[in-house]
Amino acid sequence: MPERMTPKELNDEMWYWYLTGNNKRGFPIEFTRILNRIHLVHRSLPGSPRCLECLVPLSGLGAAIVSIFGTRPSMLTPRLCNSCEKMILSTESGAEAEISMLFADMRGSTSLAQQMPTAEYKELIQRFYKTAAGILIEHNALVNRLVGDQVIGLFPPRFSGTDHASVAIHAALDILRATGHADPEGPWAPVGIGVHTDAAYVGAVGSSEGVNEIAVLGNAANLAARLSSKAAKGEVLISPDAAAHAHLHDKTLEKRRLKLKGISKVVPVQVMQVAPEKPVAVRKKARAK
């Protein structure tokens, strides 16, 4: 039986479970009993998929029933319900776990803002947010933040699976394709992306009276952010840790060694690119004389 926990310790344990699907110490018996009762009730409702935490149906007849009480899929990820999202955000706690992180930045957004009418620029940013967030959700990431000209996605193993680094890399390439980098006329939003995998502290920050949000803190997040700032449009810069975790051994990929602001050591990265395919030249056959 787990030893008695303080409220802070219980919240930290909940966050570790939330990110990894594993326990370090196990939940108190009273908490487990309550959770089992909730699961029993929600299993009786038809529908699939279900919330990973409380098992409430998020689609189908059961979802229609619980929607009367305001229950619906979370805005962070479709694998959670909004009630569990609210609960986890209200704890104002967190845990350290190995995750993959994706930082996507629009390149040259300051110049675009100066060149475009304000309303038109707002529509561009909104389109970028919706496009990137939609792809992150499709890849079972947590949409961590939509701010300025940047979108951040977190890929914890509980949601994205044990191969979360590969999932993050595929999501990055999909974002570049969706923003037009493979189109002959060029991207409608020039984007550069950084992907990194490491242990990071993830938790809820904010005020109990205000709006809380999930934040990722520490050196791992800083490195991912620096990679995105160095990525040119159409590029994904992949850290050594992310490449190793994803078993990325493609010898044809470009290699770079980067000096990143705030990072003491030079970081070797692998580069993936999405760009329009060059047309193949076709030679005309010489006419027979």
C-alpha positions in Angstrom: 0.0 0.0 0.0 1.4 3.4 -0.9 2.6 5.6 2.0 0.5 8.6 3.0 1.0 11.5 0.6 0.7 15.2 1.0 -1.7 17.0 -1.4 1.4 18.3 -3.3 2.9 14.8 -3.6 -0.4 13.4 -4.8 -0.7 16.1 -7.5 2.9 15.4 -8.6 2.1 11.7 -8.8 -1.1 12.5 -10.9 1.0 14.6 -13.3 3.6 11.8 -13.7 0.8 9.4 -14.4 -0.8 11.9 -16.8 2.4 12.2 -18.8 3.7 8.6 -18.8 0.8 6.3 -17.8 3.1 5.0 -15.0 3.2 5.5 -11.2 6.3 6.2 -9.2 4.7 5.6 -5.8 1.1 4.5 -6.6 -2.1 6.3 -5.7 -3.6 6.2 -2.2 -6.3 3.6 -1.8 -9.1 6.2 -1.3 -8.1 7.9 -4.6 -8.0 4.6 -6.5 -11.5 3.6 -5.2 -13.0 6.9 -6.4 -11.4 6.5 -9.8 -12.6 2.9 -10.1 -16.2 4.1 -9.3 -15.9 6.8 -12.0 -14.6 4.2 -14.5 -17.5 1.8 -13.7 -20.1 4.5 -14.4 -18.4 5.7 -17.6 -17.9 2.2 -19.0 -21.7 1.7 -18.9 -22.0 4.5 -21.4 -21.7 3.5 -25.1 -19.1 5.2 -27.3 -15.5 5.3 -28.5 -12.9 6.7 -28.2 -12.8 7.4 -24.5 -10.9 9.8 -22.2 -7.6 8.2 -21.1 -8.2 9.4 -17.5 -11.9 8.9 -16.6 -13.0 6.7 -19.6 -15.9 8.9 -20.4 -16.9 8.4 -24.1 -15.8 11.2 -26.4 -17.9 10.2 -29.4 -21.1 8.3 -30.0 -24.3 8.1 -28.0 -22.5 8.2 -24.6 -20.7 11.4 -25.6 -24.1 12.9 -26.6 -25.4 12.1 -23.2 -22.5 13.5 -21.2 -22.5 16.7 -23.4 -25.7 17.7 -21.6 -23.5 18.2 -18.5 -20.8 20.1 -20.5 -18.4 17.2 -21.0 -16.6 17.3 -24.4 -13.1 16.6 -25.8 -10.3 18.7 -24.4 -8.8 21.5 -26.4 -5.3 20.2 -25.5 -5.8 16.8 -27.0 -8.7 14.7 -28.2 -7.6 11.9 -25.9 -8.8 13.7 -22.8 -12.1 15.2 -21.8 -12.4 18.8 -20.7 -13.3 17.8 -17.1 -10.0 15.9 -16.7 -8.2 18.8 -18.5 -9.7 21.2 -15.9 -8.7 19.0 -13.0 -5.1 18.5 -14.1 -4.7 22.3 -14.7 -6.2 23.2 -11.4 -3.5 21.2 -9.5 -0.8 23.8 -10.3 1.8 21.0 -10.0 3.8 19.0 -12.5 6.4 16.2 -13.0 9.6 15.5 -14.9 9.3 13.0 -17.7 11.0 12.2 -21.0 9.0 13.8 -23.8 9.5 15.1 -27.3 9.0 18.8 -28.0 8.2 20.5 -31.3 8.6 24.3 -31.6 7.3 25.8 -34.9 8.0 29.4 -35.8 6.9 31.6 -38.7 9.9 33.0 -40.4 10.0 36.8 -41.2 6.7 37.5 -39.4 7.8 40.9 -38.3 8.4 41.9 -41.9 5.1 40.4 -42.9 3.3 42.3 -40.3 4.8 45.6 -41.6 3.9 44.7 -45.2 0.3 43.5 -44.7 -2.8 45.2 -43.5 -3.5 44.3 -39.8 -6.6 42.3 -40.6 -4.9 40.3 -43.3 -2.0 39.5 -41.0 -4.3 38.5 -38.3 -6.0 36.0 -40.7 -2.6 34.6 -41.7 -1.6 34.0 -38.1 -5.0 32.5 -37.3 -4.7 30.2 -40.3 -1.2 29.1 -39.2 -2.4 28.4 -35.6 -5.4 26.3 -36.7 -3.4 24.4 -39.3 -0.5 23.6 -36.9 -2.7 22.9 -33.9 -4.9 20.5 -36.0 -1.9 18.5 -37.1 -0.5 18.3 -33.5 -3.8 17.0 -32.3 -3.9 14.4 -35.1 -0.6 13.2 -33.9 -1.8 12.9 -30.2 0.4 15.8 -29.0 -0.6 18.3 -26.3 -1.0 21.8 -27.9 1.1 23.6 -25.3 0.9 27.1 -26.6 -0.2 29.3 -29.4 1.5 32.7 -28.9 2.9 35.4 -31.2 4.1 33.6 -34.3 5.0 30.3 -32.5 3.2 27.0 -31.9 4.5 24.5 -29.3 3.5 20.8 -29.2 4.4 18.3 -26.5 4.6 14.6 -27.2 4.5 12.7 -23.9 4.5 8.9 -24.0 1.1 8.6 -22.4 -0.5 10.2 -25.5 2.0 9.9 -28.3 3.3 6.4 -27.5 6.8 5.2 -26.7 8.0 6.2 -30.2 7.1 9.9 -29.5 10.2 11.3 -31.1 9.3 9.7 -34.5 5.7 11.0 -34.1 7.0 14.5 -33.4 9.3 14.4 -36.5 6.4 13.3 -38.7 4.2 16.0 -37.2 6.8 18.6 -38.1 7.0 17.4 -41.7 3.2 17.4 -41.9 3.1 21.0 -40.6 5.6 22.1 -43.3 3.5 20.3 -46.0 0.3 21.8 -44.8 1.8 25.3 -44.8 2.7 24.9 -48.5 6.4 24.2 -48.5 6.0 21.5 -51.0 3.9 23.6 -53.3 5.5 25.0 -56.5 4.3 28.5 -55.7 5.9 28.3 -52.2 4.6 28.4 -48.7 1.7 30.6 -47.6 3.3 30.6 -44.2 7.2 30.3 -44.1 7.9 28.0 -41.1 11.0 26.6 -39.4 10.7 23.8 -36.8 12.9 22.4 -34.0 12.4 18.9 -32.5 14.1 17.7 -29.3 13.7 14.8 -26.9 14.8 14.9 -23.3 13.6 14.9 -19.7 11.6 18.1 -19.1 9.4 19.4 -16.3 5.8 19.7 -17.5 3.1 21.2 -15.3 0.3 23.7 -14.8 1.3 27.3 -14.2 -0.9 30.3 -13.5 -3.2 31.4 -10.7 -6.0 29.5 -9.0 -8.2 32.5 -9.6 -7.2 32.9 -13.2 -6.5 30.9 -16.3 -3.9 28.1 -16.0 -2.0 26.6 -18.8 0.5 23.7 -19.3 4.1 24.8 -19.5 7.3 23.0 -20.2 10.3 24.2 -18.3 14.1 23.7 -18.2 17.1 23.3 -20.5 15.3 20.8 -22.8 12.6 23.3 -23.7 15.2 26.0 -24.2 17.2 23.8 -26.6 14.0 23.0 -28.6 13.2 26.7 -28.8 16.7 27.6 -30.0 16.6 25.0 -32.7 13.3 26.4 -34.1 14.8 29.9 -34.1 17.8 28.6 -36.2 15.6 26.6 -38.7 15.1 28.2 -42.1 11.8 28.1 -43.8 10.9 24.5 -44.8 13.4 23.0 -42.4 13.2 20.7 -39.4 16.2 20.7 -37.1 16.4 17.5 -35.1 18.5 17.2 -32.0 20.9 14.3 -31.4 18.6 13.0 -28.6 15.5 13.1 -30.8 17.3 11.5 -33.7 18.6 8.7 -31.4 15.2 8.1 -29.9 13.6 8.0 -33.4 16.4 5.6 -34.7 17.1 8.1 -37.4 20.1 6.8 -39.3 19.6 8.3 -42.7 23.1 9.1 -44.0 21.7 11.3 -46.8 20.4 13.9 -44.3 22.3 17.1 -44.0 24.3 17.5 -40.8 25.1 20.8 -39.0 26.9 21.9 -35.9 25.1 24.8 -34.3 26.1 27.3 -31.6 22.9 28.1 -29.9 22.3 31.1 -27.6 22.2 30.0 -23.9 23.6 26.5 -24.7 27.2 26.0 -23.7 28.1 23.2 -26.1 27.9 23.0 -29.9 24.8 21.0 -30.9 25.1 18.7 -33.9 21.7 18.4 -35.7 20.2 16.5 -38.6 18.2 18.5 -41.1 15.0 17.5 -42.8 13.5 19.7 -45.5 10.2 20.1 -47.3 10.5 21.9 -50.6 8.9 21.8 -54.1 10.2 18.9 -56.1 12.4 20.1 -59.0 11.0 19.2 -62.4 12.9 16.5 -64.2 14.3 17.8 -67.5 13.3 15.8 -70.5 15.6 15.8 -73.4 14.0 15.9 -76.9 15.1 13.2 -79.2 17.0 14.4 -82.2 15.1 14.2 -85.4 16.3 11.5 -87.7 17.8 13.0 -90.8 
